């Protein structure tokens, strides 16, 4: 990340009331009752596991209903076994292509904001953290292959045009994610070629002169259809609700699938994304005056300078070779290489302003560039075996990755220059020469892991998933003068049990270990040992209407020890850490799919309690209660018309910076509306309105600076498909 400015750390101070967990029983009762009330509308779903032959049954469904579905019938994101959501002994949420298109969820942050239990911490214009169950999300996958997340937060604006859906597996995914926090695993599932020729295009006009063009083409490349390709391109540009901020991005994605033999498929692909941001913020707005009272700026206020810019380019190339040996065994190998570069000139503003004069803010200009490379290899096999007269599933695999980072910060002349009379917010600070000093990072992270898991078919209605993952993580190099050298390893177990109560409802429970290597340095200059812990989860899941509707409710409890937490900053702005222990527990309720003919919904509620070593509330910048809803309905009697609404809500949060200063953000909700009309079989027009009530609120209290979320805004999209 650019430089090392003196960011204050999130506080562990507390005084929130422990949540009562009784709402889970009520929520599940209502959900199951709703399902039973509609049970006569369709044939009941088959049991999650009904005999040997049904364990890995493949269901192929085509047609418009699935194209508009708000749920997925199967997911391999939690175990590499292609299981239904009901068969998976962990909480899984899915955001489908249909939901992304309906509500214009065109980047990863918008998708995750519509996901149960996930908080998007937008700390800057171009940098975000994601949290779930009280912890930072550090596990990401593409098509089920884990991407080591060794460089911190998420930079840029990851576009979703190339994805068919996004799966979120909540909790510690210790089976196939060898390291990370007990938060969630995000699996981005790429678009693949479809049978025959298909094409679509869309043009969007939005608030602040935003213009976006999307095109998506899938086509056979051979007469017999054994070689096919798909291409996606995106261009977006415009201004913003923030002063001087003008983001632009371009995306090009291509994938080719070749059927080498009836049982062997080779896939190669590449994704290129370029983000060019003018007027982006490094850091954000001060949240309090020197007298301790909160600041209150117009939502357009920005600390960027007229010369601020931040360009990020990401190029990912991947190849997959999949072979089906027989009806029982298959093998898949993935090779991936990612190169991400960044260059910027930015202004960070720090200090505490005087309420009357505005004095007390100071400049911290810096130029920055980085070059990240990541190579990974993943080999996995799925199969079946006989034991005790029953057929069982097994998955096993190996992984290796190498990540390198080279970054340099060129600090500008004039660091510490006072910014009086509102000059911190009008962009007038002159661009300096960036030769005052330099600092940076150069380090390498290598990881190798192996896993094996078996899904034992104990009875027609009982399945046991058990396995382990072993990992070795080694790093060398330095980051801003701090050694990144470490060599840490561990083996984490996983066990999950699913019991079918009846043809539609299952109970489940799971346990997994936690292991997360760390490079953070304590006050003595020593590297912290790995964070460890355990995560438990139990709940109910139900599946209705042949998998078109999924409901789940879960209780969870997680213990994590020695996780790095900011402990202070030295005189030269070096941050040091301490290992802290914490416990997180709570509940989640999730419903997704078709509630009735033409009525799709994705909704969820989560409730959380996090405590530290002292028993007091911890990480209080994370909301304890969250709710989200996205729903659409095709108007009966007018099937060309679709209407919908979305709602997100979270309760109040705070960050106790010191004994005398606590930052607050009250509870708030955001309402969105959409409508679309099919002008013909090929052309449609849609309209979206976001933050309908024009609610003003901060985007995060993760840091002690923040910015305001966008006010009321909207867009109109003209779409064509073939």
C-alpha positions as CSV (number, residue, x, y, z in Angstrom):
1,X,0.0,0.0,0.0
2,X,1.2,3.6,-0.5
3,X,3.6,4.8,2.2
4,X,3.1,4.3,5.9
5,X,1.1,7.3,7.2
6,X,0.2,7.5,10.9
7,X,-3.1,5.7,10.8
8,X,-4.6,5.2,14.2
9,X,-5.7,1.7,14.9
10,X,-9.2,0.3,15.4
11,X,-9.9,0.1,19.1
12,X,-10.8,-2.9,21.2
13,X,-12.8,-0.7,23.6
14,X,-16.3,-1.8,24.3
15,X,-19.7,-1.5,25.9
16,X,-22.2,-3.2,23.7
17,X,-24.9,-5.5,25.1
18,X,-24.4,-9.2,24.5
19,X,-27.0,-10.3,21.8
20,X,-29.7,-12.8,22.7
21,X,-29.5,-15.8,20.4
22,X,-33.2,-16.8,20.6
23,X,-34.2,-15.2,17.3
24,X,-32.6,-18.2,15.5
25,X,-35.3,-20.5,16.7
26,X,-38.0,-18.1,15.6
27,X,-36.4,-17.5,12.2
28,X,-36.0,-21.2,11.4
29,X,-39.5,-22.0,12.5
30,X,-40.9,-19.3,10.2
31,X,-38.7,-20.4,7.3
32,X,-39.6,-24.1,7.6
33,X,-43.3,-23.2,8.1
34,X,-43.2,-21.1,5.0
35,X,-41.7,-24.0,3.1
36,X,-44.3,-26.4,4.4
37,X,-47.0,-23.9,3.5
38,X,-45.9,-24.1,-0.2
39,X,-45.1,-27.8,-0.2
40,X,-48.2,-28.5,-2.3
41,X,-47.0,-26.1,-5.0
42,X,-44.3,-28.5,-6.3
43,X,-43.0,-32.0,-5.8
44,X,-40.8,-32.3,-2.7
45,X,-37.0,-32.3,-3.2
46,X,-35.3,-35.7,-3.1
47,X,-33.4,-36.5,0.1
48,X,-29.9,-34.9,0.3
49,X,-28.4,-38.3,0.2
50,X,-30.8,-41.2,-0.7
51,X,-28.8,-44.3,-1.3
52,X,-25.4,-44.9,-2.9
53,X,-26.3,-43.7,-6.4
54,X,-27.6,-40.3,-5.2
55,X,-24.4,-39.1,-3.4
56,X,-23.0,-37.3,-6.4
57,X,-26.0,-37.2,-8.7
58,X,-25.6,-34.6,-11.5
59,X,-28.7,-32.4,-12.2
60,X,-28.7,-30.5,-15.4
61,X,-31.4,-27.8,-15.8
62,X,-31.8,-25.3,-18.6
63,X,-34.3,-22.6,-19.3
64,X,-35.2,-19.0,-18.3
65,X,-36.1,-19.9,-14.7
66,X,-32.5,-20.9,-13.9
67,X,-31.2,-17.9,-15.8
68,X,-33.2,-15.7,-13.4
69,X,-32.5,-17.8,-10.3
70,X,-31.2,-16.2,-7.1
71,X,-29.6,-19.4,-5.8
72,X,-27.4,-22.2,-7.0
73,X,-28.2,-25.9,-7.0
74,X,-24.7,-27.0,-6.2
75,X,-21.4,-25.6,-5.0
76,X,-17.9,-27.0,-4.5
77,X,-16.6,-23.9,-2.8
78,X,-16.5,-25.5,0.7
79,X,-15.0,-28.9,0.0
80,X,-14.2,-29.3,-3.8
81,X,-17.0,-31.9,-3.8
82,X,-19.9,-30.7,-5.9
83,X,-22.6,-30.7,-3.3
84,X,-25.9,-29.0,-2.9
85,X,-26.0,-26.2,-0.4
86,X,-28.1,-28.4,1.9
87,X,-25.5,-31.2,1.7
88,X,-22.7,-28.8,2.7
89,X,-22.0,-28.7,6.5
90,X,-21.2,-25.0,6.5
91,X,-23.0,-21.7,5.8
92,X,-22.9,-20.9,2.1
93,X,-24.4,-17.8,0.4
94,X,-24.6,-17.3,-3.4
95,X,-25.0,-14.1,-5.4
96,X,-26.0,-15.2,-8.9
97,X,-25.5,-13.5,-12.3
98,X,-29.2,-12.7,-12.3
99,X,-29.0,-10.7,-9.1
100,X,-25.9,-8.9,-10.2
101,X,-27.6,-7.9,-13.4
102,X,-30.9,-6.9,-11.8
103,X,-29.3,-4.6,-9.2
104,X,-26.2,-3.5,-11.2
105,X,-23.7,-5.1,-8.7
106,X,-20.8,-4.4,-11.1
107,X,-18.0,-4.7,-8.6
108,X,-17.0,-7.1,-5.7
109,X,-17.8,-4.6,-3.0
110,X,-21.4,-4.2,-4.2
111,X,-21.8,-8.0,-4.4
112,X,-20.5,-8.6,-0.9
113,X,-22.6,-5.8,0.6
114,X,-25.6,-7.9,-0.5
115,X,-24.3,-11.0,1.2
116,X,-25.3,-12.3,4.7
117,X,-23.0,-11.4,7.5
118,X,-20.4,-9.6,5.3
119,X,-19.3,-6.0,6.0
120,X,-17.6,-3.9,3.4
121,X,-15.1,-1.6,5.0
122,X,-14.5,1.1,2.3
123,X,-11.7,2.9,4.0
124,X,-10.7,4.9,0.9
125,X,-11.9,5.5,-2.6
126,X,-9.8,2.6,-4.0
127,X,-9.1,0.4,-1.0
128,X,-11.4,-1.8,1.0
129,X,-11.4,-4.5,3.7
130,X,-14.1,-7.2,4.0
131,X,-15.1,-8.8,7.3
132,X,-17.4,-11.6,8.4
133,X,-18.1,-13.1,11.8
134,X,-15.9,-10.4,13.3
135,X,-12.7,-11.0,11.4
136,X,-11.0,-9.8,8.2
137,X,-11.7,-11.9,5.1
138,X,-8.4,-13.1,3.7
139,X,-9.4,-16.2,1.7
140,X,-10.3,-15.7,-1.9
141,X,-10.7,-18.3,-4.7
142,X,-11.2,-18.3,-8.5
143,X,-13.2,-21.3,-9.7
144,X,-12.5,-23.0,-6.3
145,X,-8.7,-22.5,-6.4
146,X,-7.4,-20.6,-3.4
147,X,-5.4,-17.4,-4.0
148,X,-2.9,-16.8,-1.2
149,X,-3.7,-13.3,0.2
150,X,-0.4,-12.1,1.5
151,X,-0.4,-8.4,0.7
152,X,-3.1,-7.0,2.9
153,X,-6.2,-5.3,1.8
154,X,-8.0,-5.2,-1.6
155,X,-6.9,-2.4,-4.0
156,X,-8.9,-1.2,-7.0
157,X,-12.4,-2.0,-8.2
158,X,-12.7,-5.7,-9.1
159,X,-15.3,-5.9,-11.8
160,X,-17.9,-8.7,-11.7
161,X,-18.7,-8.8,-15.5
162,X,-16.5,-11.9,-15.9
163,X,-18.2,-13.9,-13.1
164,X,-21.2,-16.2,-13.4
165,X,-21.7,-16.1,-9.6
166,X,-20.0,-15.4,-6.3
167,X,-20.1,-18.0,-3.5
168,X,-19.4,-17.0,0.1
169,X,-18.5,-19.8,2.6
170,X,-18.8,-18.3,6.0
171,X,-16.5,-19.5,8.9
172,X,-13.1,-21.0,8.8
173,X,-12.8,-23.0,5.6
174,X,-10.0,-25.2,7.0
175,X,-10.5,-28.0,4.5
176,X,-9.4,-26.4,1.3
177,X,-8.2,-23.0,2.5
178,X,-5.0,-23.9,4.3
179,X,-4.6,-20.5,6.0
180,X,-6.6,-17.5,6.9
181,X,-9.0,-16.0,9.4
182,X,-12.3,-17.7,10.6
183,X,-14.3,-15.2,8.6
184,X,-15.3,-16.4,5.2
185,X,-14.0,-17.6,1.8
186,X,-15.0,-15.7,-1.3
187,X,-15.1,-17.9,-4.5
188,X,-15.4,-16.0,-7.8
189,X,-16.8,-18.4,-10.4
190,X,-15.8,-17.3,-13.9
191,X,-18.1,-17.4,-16.9
192,X,-17.5,-20.3,-19.3
193,X,-18.4,-20.9,-22.9
194,X,-22.0,-22.1,-23.4
195,X,-23.5,-24.4,-26.1
196,X,-23.9,-22.7,-29.4
197,X,-23.7,-18.9,-30.2
198,X,-24.8,-16.4,-27.5
199,X,-24.1,-12.7,-27.2
200,X,-25.2,-9.8,-25.2
201,X,-24.4,-6.1,-24.8
202,X,-25.5,-3.3,-22.5
203,X,-25.0,0.5,-22.3
204,X,-25.6,2.3,-19.0
205,X,-25.9,6.0,-18.2
206,X,-25.7,6.8,-14.5
207,X,-25.4,9.7,-12.1
208,X,-22.4,11.9,-12.2
209,X,-22.0,11.4,-15.9
210,X,-21.1,7.7,-15.5
211,X,-21.1,5.7,-18.7
212,X,-20.6,1.9,-18.9
213,X,-20.5,-0.5,-21.9
214,X,-20.6,-4.3,-21.5
215,X,-20.3,-7.0,-24.2
216,X,-20.3,-10.7,-23.7
217,X,-20.0,-13.3,-26.6
218,X,-19.8,-17.1,-26.4
219,X,-19.1,-18.9,-29.7
220,X,-18.0,-22.3,-31.0
221,X,-14.6,-22.2,-32.7
222,X,-14.9,-25.6,-34.4
223,X,-17.7,-27.1,-36.5
224,X,-18.3,-29.9,-34.1
225,X,-18.4,-27.5,-31.1
226,X,-15.5,-29.3,-29.3
227,X,-13.6,-26.0,-29.2
228,X,-15.5,-23.0,-27.9
229,X,-14.6,-19.5,-26.5
230,X,-16.1,-16.7,-24.6
231,X,-15.1,-13.1,-24.5
232,X,-16.2,-10.2,-22.2
233,X,-15.2,-6.6,-22.5
234,X,-16.1,-3.6,-20.3
235,X,-15.4,0.1,-20.4
236,X,-16.6,2.5,-17.7
237,X,-15.8,6.1,-17.1
238,X,-17.4,9.2,-15.4
239,X,-17.2,11.4,-12.4
240,X,-18.3,10.9,-8.9
241,X,-20.2,12.3,-5.9
242,X,-16.7,13.1,-4.5
243,X,-15.0,16.3,-5.5
244,X,-12.3,15.8,-8.1
245,X,-12.8,12.0,-8.2
246,X,-13.1,10.5,-11.7
247,X,-12.7,6.7,-11.9
248,X,-12.3,4.8,-15.1
249,X,-11.8,1.1,-15.8
250,X,-11.4,-1.3,-18.7
251,X,-11.8,-5.1,-18.5
252,X,-11.0,-7.7,-21.2
253,X,-11.6,-11.4,-20.5
254,X,-11.2,-14.4,-22.8
255,X,-11.5,-18.1,-22.2
256,X,-11.2,-21.1,-24.6
257,X,-12.3,-24.6,-23.8
258,X,-11.1,-27.5,-26.0
259,X,-12.4,-31.1,-25.7
260,X,-9.1,-32.9,-26.5
261,X,-10.8,-36.3,-26.0
262,X,-14.3,-37.3,-24.8
263,X,-12.8,-37.4,-21.3
264,X,-10.2,-34.6,-21.4
265,X,-10.8,-30.9,-21.5
266,X,-8.1,-28.1,-21.7
267,X,-9.1,-24.6,-20.7
268,X,-7.0,-21.5,-21.1
269,X,-8.0,-18.0,-20.2
270,X,-6.9,-14.4,-19.4
271,X,-8.4,-11.5,-17.5
272,X,-7.0,-8.0,-17.8
273,X,-8.3,-5.1,-15.8
274,X,-7.0,-1.5,-15.7
275,X,-8.3,1.0,-13.2
276,X,-7.3,4.7,-13.7
277,X,-8.4,6.9,-10.9
278,X,-8.0,10.7,-10.9
279,X,-8.6,12.5,-7.6
280,X,-8.6,9.4,-5.5
281,X,-8.2,9.6,-1.7
282,X,-5.3,8.3,0.3
283,X,-6.7,8.1,3.8
284,X,-10.0,9.9,4.3
285,X,-11.6,12.7,6.3
286,X,-10.9,13.5,9.9
287,X,-13.8,12.4,12.1
288,X,-13.4,14.7,15.1
289,X,-12.4,18.3,16.0
290,X,-9.8,19.1,18.5
291,X,-12.5,19.6,21.2
292,X,-13.7,16.0,20.7
293,X,-16.9,16.9,18.8
294,X,-17.6,15.0,15.6
295,X,-17.0,16.6,12.2
296,X,-19.8,16.9,9.7
297,X,-18.8,17.7,6.1
298,X,-20.7,17.6,2.9
299,X,-20.7,14.1,1.4
300,X,-18.7,15.4,-1.6
301,X,-15.7,16.5,0.6
302,X,-12.4,15.0,-0.3
303,X,-8.8,15.4,0.8
304,X,-7.4,14.6,-2.7
305,X,-5.3,17.1,-4.5
306,X,-5.9,18.2,-8.1
307,X,-2.9,16.1,-9.2
308,X,-3.8,13.0,-7.3
309,X,-4.0,9.8,-9.4
310,X,-3.9,6.0,-8.8
311,X,-3.5,3.5,-11.6
312,X,-3.8,-0.2,-11.1
313,X,-3.4,-2.9,-13.7
314,X,-4.0,-6.6,-13.1
315,X,-3.4,-9.4,-15.5
316,X,-4.3,-13.0,-14.7
317,X,-3.5,-16.0,-17.0
318,X,-4.7,-19.5,-16.2
319,X,-4.8,-22.9,-17.6
320,X,-6.8,-26.0,-16.5
321,X,-6.6,-29.6,-17.6
322,X,-9.5,-31.8,-16.5
323,X,-9.7,-35.5,-17.1
324,X,-12.6,-37.9,-16.3
325,X,-11.1,-41.4,-15.8
326,X,-14.4,-43.2,-15.3
327,X,-17.7,-42.6,-13.7
328,X,-16.1,-42.4,-10.2
329,X,-12.7,-40.6,-10.6
330,X,-11.6,-37.3,-12.1
331,X,-8.5,-35.1,-12.0
332,X,-8.1,-31.4,-12.4
333,X,-4.9,-29.4,-12.6
334,X,-4.7,-25.6,-12.6
335,X,-1.8,-23.3,-13.3
336,X,-2.2,-19.6,-12.8
337,X,-0.1,-16.5,-13.0
338,X,-1.1,-13.0,-11.9
339,X,0.8,-9.8,-12.3
340,X,-0.5,-6.6,-10.6
341,X,1.1,-3.2,-10.9
342,X,0.3,0.1,-9.4
343,X,1.6,3.6,-9.6
344,X,0.2,6.7,-7.9
345,X,0.8,10.2,-6.7
346,X,-1.3,10.9,-3.7
347,X,-1.9,13.3,-0.8
348,X,-2.6,12.1,2.7
349,X,-4.0,14.6,5.2
350,X,-3.6,14.0,8.9
351,X,-4.2,15.8,12.1
352,X,-7.2,17.1,14.1
353,X,-8.9,20.3,12.9
354,X,-9.9,23.2,15.1
355,X,-13.7,23.6,15.0
356,X,-13.5,27.4,14.6
357,X,-10.5,27.9,12.4
358,X,-10.1,24.6,10.6
359,X,-6.4,24.7,11.4
360,X,-4.6,21.5,12.7
361,X,-4.4,19.5,9.4
362,X,-1.1,18.7,7.7
363,X,0.1,17.3,4.4
364,X,1.8,14.0,3.6
365,X,2.4,13.7,-0.1
366,X,3.9,10.6,-1.7
367,X,4.4,8.8,-5.0
368,X,4.2,5.1,-5.0
369,X,4.6,2.1,-7.3
370,X,4.4,-1.6,-6.8
371,X,4.8,-4.8,-8.8
372,X,3.2,-8.0,-7.5
373,X,3.6,-11.4,-9.0
374,X,1.9,-14.6,-8.0
375,X,2.3,-18.1,-9.4
376,X,0.2,-21.0,-8.2
377,X,-0.3,-24.7,-9.0
378,X,-3.3,-26.7,-7.8
379,X,-3.9,-30.4,-8.4
380,X,-6.9,-32.1,-7.1
381,X,-8.7,-35.5,-7.6
382,X,-12.3,-36.5,-6.8
383,X,-13.4,-40.1,-6.6
384,X,-15.5,-42.8,-4.9
385,X,-14.7,-45.9,-3.0
386,X,-16.5,-48.8,-1.4
387,X,-16.5,-49.4,2.3
388,X,-18.9,-51.4,4.5
389,X,-21.1,-52.1,1.5
390,X,-21.6,-48.4,0.7
391,X,-20.1,-46.0,-1.8
392,X,-18.3,-42.9,-0.3
393,X,-16.7,-39.8,-1.8
394,X,-13.1,-38.7,-1.5
395,X,-11.2,-35.6,-2.5
396,X,-7.5,-34.9,-2.2
397,X,-5.0,-32.4,-3.6
398,X,-1.8,-30.5,-3.6
399,X,-1.1,-26.8,-3.9
400,X,2.0,-24.6,-4.3
401,X,2.3,-20.9,-4.7
402,X,4.9,-18.2,-4.8
403,X,4.1,-14.5,-4.3
404,X,6.5,-11.7,-4.7
405,X,6.1,-8.0,-3.9
406,X,8.3,-5.1,-4.9
407,X,7.1,-1.6,-3.9
408,X,8.6,1.8,-3.4
409,X,7.3,5.0,-1.8
410,X,8.8,8.3,-2.9
411,X,8.0,10.8,-0.2
412,X,7.4,14.4,-1.4
413,X,8.9,17.6,-0.1
414,X,6.8,19.4,2.4
415,X,5.6,16.6,4.6
416,X,4.0,18.3,7.7
417,X,3.1,21.5,5.9
418,X,0.0,23.1,7.6
419,X,-3.2,23.2,5.6
420,X,-5.2,26.2,6.9
421,X,-8.5,27.7,6.0
422,X,-10.0,24.7,4.3
423,X,-7.1,24.1,1.9
424,X,-7.1,20.4,3.0
425,X,-10.4,19.9,1.1
426,X,-10.2,22.2,-2.0
427,X,-7.5,20.3,-4.0
428,X,-5.1,23.3,-4.1
429,X,-2.1,21.8,-2.4
430,X,0.7,22.1,-5.0
431,X,2.3,18.9,-6.4
432,X,5.8,18.6,-4.8
433,X,9.0,17.0,-6.0
434,X,9.0,13.4,-4.7
435,X,12.6,13.1,-3.6
436,X,12.5,13.8,0.2
437,X,13.2,10.1,1.0
438,X,12.3,6.6,-0.2
439,X,11.2,3.4,1.5
440,X,9.4,0.3,0.4
441,X,9.1,-3.5,0.4
442,X,10.7,-6.4,-1.3
443,X,9.7,-9.9,-0.1
444,X,8.7,-13.3,-1.2
445,X,6.1,-15.7,0.2
446,X,6.0,-19.4,-0.6
447,X,3.3,-21.8,0.4
448,X,2.7,-25.5,-0.1
449,X,-0.2,-27.5,1.1
450,X,-1.9,-30.9,0.9
451,X,-5.4,-31.9,1.8
452,X,-7.5,-35.0,1.9
453,X,-11.2,-35.4,2.8
454,X,-13.7,-38.1,2.7
455,X,-17.5,-37.9,2.7
456,X,-18.7,-41.1,4.4
457,X,-22.1,-42.3,3.5
458,X,-22.9,-43.6,7.0
459,X,-26.6,-44.1,6.2
460,X,-29.1,-42.9,3.6
461,X,-29.8,-39.9,5.7
462,X,-26.4,-39.3,7.4
463,X,-23.2,-38.1,5.8
464,X,-19.9,-37.4,7.6
465,X,-17.3,-35.1,5.9
466,X,-13.8,-35.4,7.6
467,X,-10.3,-34.5,6.5
468,X,-7.3,-32.3,7.1
469,X,-5.1,-29.7,5.5
470,X,-1.4,-29.3,6.1
471,X,0.5,-26.2,5.1
472,X,4.0,-24.8,5.1
473,X,4.5,-21.0,4.8
474,X,7.8,-19.4,4.3
475,X,8.7,-15.7,3.7
476,X,11.8,-13.7,3.2
477,X,12.5,-10.0,2.7
478,X,11.5,-6.8,4.3
479,X,8.5,-4.4,4.3
480,X,9.2,-0.8,5.2
481,X,12.2,-1.8,7.2
482,X,10.4,-4.6,9.0
483,X,11.6,-8.2,8.4
484,X,9.0,-10.5,6.8
485,X,11.1,-13.6,7.5
486,X,9.0,-16.5,8.8
487,X,8.7,-20.2,8.5
488,X,5.5,-21.6,10.0
489,X,3.5,-24.8,9.4
490,X,0.6,-26.6,10.8
491,X,-2.1,-29.3,10.1
492,X,-5.7,-28.3,10.6
493,X,-8.5,-30.8,10.9
494,X,-12.1,-30.6,9.6
495,X,-15.2,-32.6,10.4
496,X,-18.8,-32.0,9.4
497,X,-21.9,-34.1,9.8
498,X,-25.2,-33.7,7.9
499,X,-28.4,-35.5,9.0
500,X,-31.5,-35.5,6.9
501,X,-34.5,-34.9,9.2
502,X,-36.9,-35.4,6.4
503,X,-37.1,-35.0,2.6
504,X,-36.6,-31.3,2.8
505,X,-34.8,-30.4,6.0
506,X,-31.3,-31.3,7.3
507,X,-29.4,-30.6,10.5
508,X,-25.6,-30.1,10.4
509,X,-22.6,-29.4,12.5
510,X,-18.9,-28.7,11.7
511,X,-15.6,-28.1,13.4
512,X,-12.4,-26.9,11.9
513,X,-9.0,-25.7,13.1
514,X,-7.5,-22.3,12.4
515,X,-4.0,-21.5,11.2
516,X,-2.8,-18.1,9.9
517,X,0.9,-17.3,9.4
518,X,1.9,-13.8,10.3
519,X,4.7,-11.4,9.5
520,X,3.7,-8.6,11.9
521,X,6.4,-7.3,14.3
522,X,5.9,-6.6,18.0
523,X,7.3,-3.7,20.1
524,X,10.6,-5.7,20.5
525,X,11.0,-6.2,16.8
526,X,10.1,-9.9,17.0
527,X,7.8,-11.6,14.4
528,X,4.5,-12.8,15.9
529,X,3.9,-16.5,15.7
530,X,1.0,-17.8,13.7
531,X,-2.6,-17.1,14.8
532,X,-4.4,-20.3,15.8
533,X,-7.8,-21.3,17.0
534,X,-10.9,-23.3,16.3
535,X,-14.4,-22.7,14.8
536,X,-17.6,-24.6,15.5
537,X,-20.9,-24.2,13.7
538,X,-24.3,-25.9,13.8
539,X,-27.6,-25.3,12.2
540,X,-30.5,-26.3,9.9
541,X,-30.8,-26.2,6.2
542,X,-33.8,-26.8,3.9
543,X,-34.3,-27.1,0.2
544,X,-37.6,-26.7,-1.7
545,X,-39.1,-26.9,-5.1
546,X,-36.3,-29.1,-6.6
547,X,-33.5,-26.9,-5.3
548,X,-35.0,-23.6,-6.5
549,X,-35.3,-22.3,-2.9
550,X,-32.7,-22.7,-0.1
551,X,-33.0,-21.7,3.5
552,X,-30.5,-22.0,6.4
553,X,-30.0,-21.0,10.0
554,X,-26.7,-21.3,11.9
555,X,-25.2,-20.8,15.3
556,X,-21.4,-20.3,15.3
557,X,-18.6,-19.9,17.9
558,X,-15.0,-19.1,17.0
559,X,-11.9,-18.8,19.2
560,X,-8.7,-17.2,17.7
561,X,-5.5,-16.7,19.6
562,X,-2.5,-14.5,18.9
563,X,-4.0,-12.6,16.0
564,X,-2.0,-9.4,15.1
565,X,-3.6,-6.2,16.3
566,X,-2.1,-2.7,16.0
567,X,-0.5,-1.8,19.3
568,X,1.1,1.5,18.5
569,X,3.2,3.7,16.1
570,X,6.8,4.7,16.6
571,X,8.1,8.3,16.2
572,X,9.0,7.5,12.5
573,X,5.5,6.2,11.7
574,X,6.4,2.5,12.0
575,X,3.5,0.4,13.2
576,X,4.0,-2.4,15.7
577,X,1.5,-5.1,16.7
578,X,0.6,-7.4,19.6
579,X,-1.0,-10.8,19.6
580,X,-4.6,-10.7,20.9
581,X,-7.1,-13.4,21.7
582,X,-10.7,-13.1,20.9
583,X,-14.0,-15.0,20.7
584,X,-16.8,-14.5,18.3
585,X,-20.2,-16.1,18.5
586,X,-23.5,-15.4,16.9
587,X,-26.2,-16.5,14.5
588,X,-27.1,-16.2,10.8
589,X,-30.2,-16.8,8.8
590,X,-30.2,-17.0,5.0
591,X,-32.9,-17.5,2.3
592,X,-32.3,-17.5,-1.4
593,X,-34.2,-18.6,-4.5
594,X,-37.7,-18.6,-5.9
595,X,-40.4,-17.9,-3.3
596,X,-43.2,-18.3,-5.9
597,X,-43.5,-18.3,-9.7
598,X,-41.7,-15.2,-10.9
599,X,-40.6,-14.0,-7.4
600,X,-36.9,-14.3,-6.6
601,X,-35.3,-13.2,-3.3
602,X,-32.0,-13.2,-1.5
603,X,-32.2,-12.2,2.1
604,X,-30.2,-12.7,5.3
605,X,-29.8,-11.6,8.9
606,X,-26.7,-11.9,11.1
607,X,-26.1,-11.2,14.8
608,X,-22.6,-11.1,16.3
609,X,-20.8,-10.8,19.6
610,X,-17.0,-10.4,19.8
611,X,-15.0,-10.2,23.0
612,X,-11.3,-9.8,23.7
613,X,-9.0,-11.2,26.5
614,X,-10.6,-8.9,29.1
615,X,-14.1,-10.1,28.3
616,X,-15.0,-6.7,26.8
617,X,-16.5,-6.1,23.4
618,X,-13.8,-6.0,20.7
619,X,-13.7,-4.7,17.1
620,X,-16.6,-2.5,17.8
621,X,-16.3,-0.9,14.3
622,X,-18.0,-4.0,13.0
623,X,-21.8,-3.9,13.2
624,X,-23.3,-6.5,15.6
625,X,-26.6,-6.8,13.6
626,X,-27.1,-6.8,9.9
627,X,-29.9,-7.4,7.5
628,X,-30.0,-7.5,3.7
629,X,-32.7,-8.2,1.1
630,X,-32.8,-8.2,-2.7
631,X,-36.0,-9.3,-4.4
632,X,-37.6,-9.1,-7.8
633,X,-41.0,-10.0,-9.2
634,X,-42.2,-10.6,-12.8
635,X,-45.5,-8.9,-12.9
636,X,-48.3,-11.4,-13.4
637,X,-50.2,-10.6,-16.6
638,X,-47.3,-8.5,-17.8
639,X,-44.3,-10.9,-17.9
640,X,-42.2,-8.4,-19.8
641,X,-42.1,-6.2,-16.7
642,X,-39.9,-7.0,-13.7
643,X,-39.9,-4.8,-10.5
644,X,-37.7,-5.2,-7.5
645,X,-36.2,-3.6,-4.3
646,X,-33.1,-4.0,-2.2
647,X,-32.5,-3.1,1.4
648,X,-29.4,-3.2,3.6
649,X,-29.3,-2.3,7.3
650,X,-26.8,-2.3,10.1
651,X,-26.9,-1.2,13.7
652,X,-24.7,1.4,15.3
653,X,-20.9,1.1,15.5
654,X,-18.2,2.9,17.3
655,X,-14.4,3.1,17.7
656,X,-12.9,4.2,21.0
657,X,-9.7,5.9,20.0
658,X,-8.8,6.9,23.5
659,X,-10.3,7.4,26.9
660,X,-11.5,10.9,25.8
661,X,-12.5,10.2,22.2
662,X,-15.0,7.7,20.8
663,X,-16.1,7.9,17.1
664,X,-19.7,6.9,16.3
665,X,-21.9,6.0,13.4
666,X,-25.5,5.4,14.1
667,X,-27.7,2.6,12.7
668,X,-28.7,3.2,9.1
669,X,-30.4,1.5,6.1
670,X,-30.2,1.9,2.4
671,X,-33.1,1.3,0.0
672,X,-32.7,0.5,-3.7
673,X,-35.4,0.1,-6.4
674,X,-35.3,-1.4,-9.9
675,X,-37.6,-2.0,-12.8
676,X,-37.0,-3.5,-16.2
677,X,-39.1,-4.0,-19.3
678,X,-38.5,-6.4,-22.2
679,X,-39.2,-4.3,-25.2
680,X,-38.7,-7.4,-27.4
681,X,-37.2,-10.9,-27.2
682,X,-33.8,-9.3,-27.6
683,X,-34.0,-5.8,-26.2
684,X,-34.8,-4.6,-22.6
685,X,-34.7,-1.3,-20.7
686,X,-34.0,-1.2,-17.0
687,X,-33.8,1.5,-14.3
688,X,-32.1,1.5,-10.9
689,X,-32.3,3.9,-8.0
690,X,-29.9,3.6,-5.1
691,X,-30.0,5.1,-1.6
692,X,-33.6,6.2,-2.3
693,X,-33.9,8.1,1.0
694,X,-30.6,9.9,0.4
695,X,-29.3,8.7,3.8
696,X,-26.0,10.3,4.9
697,X,-23.6,8.0,6.7
698,X,-19.9,7.1,6.9
699,X,-18.6,4.1,5.0
700,X,-16.5,2.7,7.8
701,X,-14.9,3.2,11.2
702,X,-12.2,0.6,10.5
703,X,-9.7,3.4,10.6
704,X,-10.0,6.7,12.5
705,X,-10.7,8.4,9.2
706,X,-13.6,7.8,6.9
707,X,-15.6,9.2,4.0
708,X,-19.3,9.4,3.3
709,X,-21.2,6.9,1.2
710,X,-22.8,8.1,-2.1
711,X,-26.1,10.0,-1.9
712,X,-29.2,9.2,-4.0
713,X,-28.1,8.0,-7.4
714,X,-29.5,6.1,-10.3
715,X,-28.9,4.6,-13.8
716,X,-30.7,3.6,-16.9
717,X,-29.5,0.6,-19.0
718,X,-30.4,-0.5,-22.5
719,X,-29.6,-4.2,-23.0
720,X,-29.5,-6.5,-26.0
721,X,-29.1,-10.3,-26.1
722,X,-29.0,-13.0,-28.8
